[in-house]
């Protein structure tokens, strides 16, 4: 252990200065009183900005992107509903397992009678490449692996069952299922 009085740590060589903190705090408090008076004067002055006008190119860009996207999504949703009789679930940012729920729905729809052909018709309508065999296998394996975790999270998110005893029990059981 080095001693602070060692030559390597001398105050003069490292240009270290001692500061009286009490004096520094008092100076800051005096400055705050002056700042408060200036703030009160500024509050009395009213500043008004000019009226805001939207940029025309920005507005047209929003129409072209967002409004048209919403219209196209609505058309696609109606087309999917006409083929399968249901709307597809869309993932959101609120809960992680909403992605699982959406993929599980696609897995179930493709597993139904003529499901692959129906999905292919929808993908062709949207001008999207069809699912490959590897992608369909990945979808099925993902849903199988995540099933117990998603079920546990759904169970635990129920406010009526939100107690530590159930949390620990379900967490241990889920870990056992995953292993």
C-alpha atoms as one frame of an Amber mdcrd trajectory, in Angstrom:
protein
   0.000   0.000   0.000   1.317   3.436  -0.935   1.305   6.257   1.569  -0.357
   9.483   0.370   2.623  11.450   1.629   4.786   9.652  -0.945   6.544  11.817
  -3.527   4.292  10.466  -6.319   1.237  11.902  -4.574   2.435  15.348  -3.569
  -0.164  18.101  -3.905   2.265  20.483  -5.529   3.263  18.113  -8.362  -0.354
  17.122  -9.205  -1.729  20.690  -8.943  -4.337  19.706  -6.344  -6.022  22.568
  -4.503  -7.990  22.443  -1.288 -11.474  24.007  -1.481 -13.587  25.101   1.460
 -16.972  23.467   0.741 -18.812  25.608   3.294 -17.700  28.737   1.475 -18.683
  27.260  -1.888 -22.185  26.343  -0.684 -22.753  29.824   0.741 -21.727  31.432
  -2.568 -24.166  29.191  -4.457 -27.021  30.112  -2.099 -26.360  33.823  -2.623
 -26.362  33.279  -6.402 -29.673  31.391  -6.201 -31.435  34.403  -4.646 -30.313
  36.593  -7.553 -31.421  33.932 -10.062 -34.860  33.715  -8.429 -35.336  37.493
  -8.825 -34.351  37.261 -12.510 -36.783  34.357 -13.032 -39.659  36.386 -11.531
 -38.900  39.251 -13.946 -38.830  36.804 -16.882 -42.213  35.358 -15.864 -43.795
  38.774 -16.285 -42.578  39.032 -19.898 -44.920  37.245 -22.318 -43.345  35.696
 -25.367 -45.612  34.474 -28.137 -44.431  32.354 -31.043 -45.795  32.797 -34.522
 -48.556  30.479 -35.732 -47.307  27.020 -36.736 -47.781  26.001 -40.361 -47.153
  22.417 -41.356 -44.727  21.834 -44.162 -46.727  20.794 -47.235 -44.199  18.173
 -48.290 -44.248  16.644 -44.800 -48.052  16.471 -44.835 -48.087  14.824 -48.265
 -45.424  12.385 -47.100 -47.587  11.416 -44.096 -50.574  10.876 -46.376 -48.522
   8.771 -48.767 -46.991   6.603 -46.068 -49.311   6.320 -43.095 -52.753   6.716
 -44.598 -52.044   4.472 -47.555 -50.400   1.902 -45.255 -53.516   1.855 -43.079
 -55.727   1.413 -46.127 -53.583  -1.426 -47.499 -53.439  -3.127 -44.092 -57.216
  -2.917 -43.898 -57.558  -4.518 -47.340 -55.148  -7.305 -46.404 -56.924  -7.899
 -43.090 -60.248  -8.183 -44.910 -58.725 -10.602 -47.424 -57.292 -12.785 -44.635
 -60.649 -12.716 -42.866 -62.449 -13.755 -46.055 -60.146 -16.778 -46.459 -59.773
 -17.997 -42.861 -62.822 -16.443 -41.220 -60.644 -14.689 -38.602 -58.381 -11.681
 -38.413 -54.697 -12.318 -37.755 -53.363 -11.235 -34.391 -50.824  -8.462 -34.636
 -47.904  -8.259 -32.204 -47.454  -5.108 -30.121 -44.899  -3.773 -27.659 -46.984
  -4.252 -24.510 -46.424  -7.941 -23.863 -43.653 -10.177 -25.175 -45.940 -13.171
 -25.716 -48.161 -11.335 -28.193 -45.581 -12.353 -30.822 -45.920 -15.946 -29.632
 -49.727 -15.693 -29.812 -49.556 -14.339 -33.390 -47.140 -17.065 -34.517 -49.212
 -19.738 -32.769 -52.265 -18.559 -34.679 -50.377 -18.853 -37.983 -49.153 -22.325
 -36.961 -52.718 -23.438 -36.223 -54.068 -21.926 -39.441 -51.404 -23.632 -41.554
 -52.060 -26.925 -39.770 -55.763 -26.776 -40.626 -57.270 -28.370 -43.732 -55.798
 -26.676 -46.822 -54.083 -24.148 -44.504 -50.798 -23.974 -46.407 -52.614 -23.263
 -49.682 -54.681 -20.537 -48.008 -51.590 -18.896 -46.486 -49.885 -19.064 -49.894
 -52.881 -17.311 -51.510 -52.633 -14.553 -48.915 -48.871 -14.195 -49.403 -49.342
 -14.077 -53.180 -52.042 -11.408 -52.739 -49.596  -9.342 -50.648 -46.754 -10.029
 -53.082 -44.693 -11.604 -50.301 -42.516 -14.662 -50.774 -44.121 -17.891 -49.623
 -42.918 -19.670 -46.486 -40.149 -22.182 -47.077 -40.175 -25.627 -45.494 -37.417
 -24.480 -43.097 -39.415 -21.414 -42.053 -42.503 -23.523 -41.369 -40.392 -25.975
 -39.337 -38.892 -23.070 -37.369 -42.370 -21.680 -36.697 -43.591 -25.027 -35.365
 -40.504 -25.597 -33.193 -40.613 -22.048 -31.785 -44.256 -22.464 -30.789 -43.578
 -25.868 -29.222 -40.603 -24.606 -27.197 -42.255 -21.375 -26.036 -45.627 -22.906
 -25.182 -44.940 -23.645 -21.493 -43.314 -20.259 -20.919 -46.173 -18.390 -22.593
 -48.784 -20.373 -20.654 -46.980 -19.639 -17.378 -46.783 -15.926 -18.150 -50.473
 -15.804 -19.057 -51.265 -17.549 -15.759 -49.069 -15.202 -13.715 -50.394 -12.056
 -15.396 -53.879 -12.854 -14.148 -54.392 -10.404 -11.277 -56.484 -12.886  -9.280
 -53.589 -15.326  -9.040 -50.778 -12.862  -8.487 -49.192 -14.235  -5.303 -45.581
 -15.258  -4.604 -46.399 -18.872  -3.809 -47.896 -19.387  -7.251 -45.090 -17.445
  -8.885 -42.374 -19.650  -7.424 -44.272 -22.886  -8.069 -45.025 -21.980 -11.687
 -41.493 -20.768 -12.329 -40.011 -24.030 -11.077 -42.504 -26.115 -13.081 -41.804
 -24.111 -16.226 -38.051 -24.550 -15.770 -38.581 -28.309 -15.406 -40.674 -28.408
 -18.609 -38.055 -26.481 -20.545 -35.249 -28.761 -19.361
